[in-house]
Amino acid sequence: MPSVAVVGASSAQEKYGNKAVRAYLRRGWTVYPVNPTEQTIEGLRVYKTIAELPDGVERFTVYVPPEIGLTLLDAIKAKHPKELFINPGAESDELIARAEALGLDPIQACSIVEIGERP
């Protein structure tokens, strides 16, 4: 079963960070919500930091503003993900350049659409 860390997951169902959690769950993925202030999202334990995540998470999908995402790239790199999705609204030229400099090969696309769902 593939795994995904949803960075910027939310308990508010109208937010894309929550829509992503639900979409990945529907598709059978193991989902790791990441949010520093939430306790549970859609019944799942929330990880306060990226460092708390277990090793081996295959995909990271980012739903935070670019200035926050920029501060998280080193932690994401340390987890050695196979894929990094930077969703619409989470991107900036600086963030993409830094991700590329770290060798993360960011994918600028909606990760919900990529798994065959509609947000």
N, C-alpha and C positions, 0 to 999 in steps of 0.2 A: 504494500500500500504506500503510495507516495505521501510525502509530508511537506507542509508549508507553514512558515511563520508569517502571520499577518501583522505587520508592524504598523501600529496605529489602529488596531482593532477597537471597536466601540460597542457598547451595549445599546446604543441608539439605533434602532432598526432602519432609520432613514439615511444613515451615514454609510458611505461606501466601505469603510472598514468593517462594518457589521455585515453588509451585503456579501462581502468577500468570504467572511467566516461561514455564513450559511451556504453560499454557493459551493465552496470547497467541501463542506460536510455532505451536501447532497451528492457530490461526485465521488464520495468515498475516500477522500484524503484524510490523513491525520493532520489536524489543525492545531497550531500553537498560537493563540492570540498574545500579542505583546502590547501592553499599555501600562504606564507607571501608576495609574490611579484606579483602575478597575479591579474587581475581585474575581468575578466570573463573567463570561460572555457566552450566551447560548449554551449554558450548562458546562462550559469548559473552564478549567483553571487558566487564569491569566498570568503571564510571566511579566514581571515588572521591568526587566531589562533583557537585552539580547544575550548577555553573558549567562543568564539563568537557563537558557534553552538547552535541551540535550544536544549532544553532538549528532551529526548526521542528518539534520534538517536539509532537505534537498532544495527547496525553493524558498526565497524570501520575497514577499510582495509588500511594497511600501505605500502607505496611505497617510503620511504625515507631511506637513509643509516642507519645502526644500531646505529651509534653514535648519530645521530639526533633523531631517534626513541626512544632511551633510555631517552632522555630529555623530551619526550612528554608523557610518560606513566602515570605520575601522573595526568596530565590534562585529558587524556583519561579515567582513573579510575573515576575521578570526574563526568564524564558524564554517568556513570553506563550503559555501553553498554551490550547488550545480548551476542555479539560475537566480538572477536578481531582476525582479520586475519593478520598474518605477512607473506607477500609475499616473494617468492624467491629473495634473494639479500638484503632484509631488516632485515634478522635475524642475530643474534649472540648469543653465549651462554649466555653472560651477559644480553642481552635484554630479552631473553626468561626467564632466572632465575628471573629477576626483575619483569617481567609481572606476572609470577606465584606467586611471593612473594606478589604482590598486589592483588592476587585473580582474575586476568583477564582471566585465562585459555586460553592462546594464541593458535590459530590454525595455524600451519605452513603449508600453502598450497596456491596455486594460487586461489584467490577469483574469478577471471574471469572464470576459469574452473569450479569452484564449482557451479556457477549459470548456467552452461550449454553452455557457450560461449568458443570460442577459441581466444586467444590473437593474 
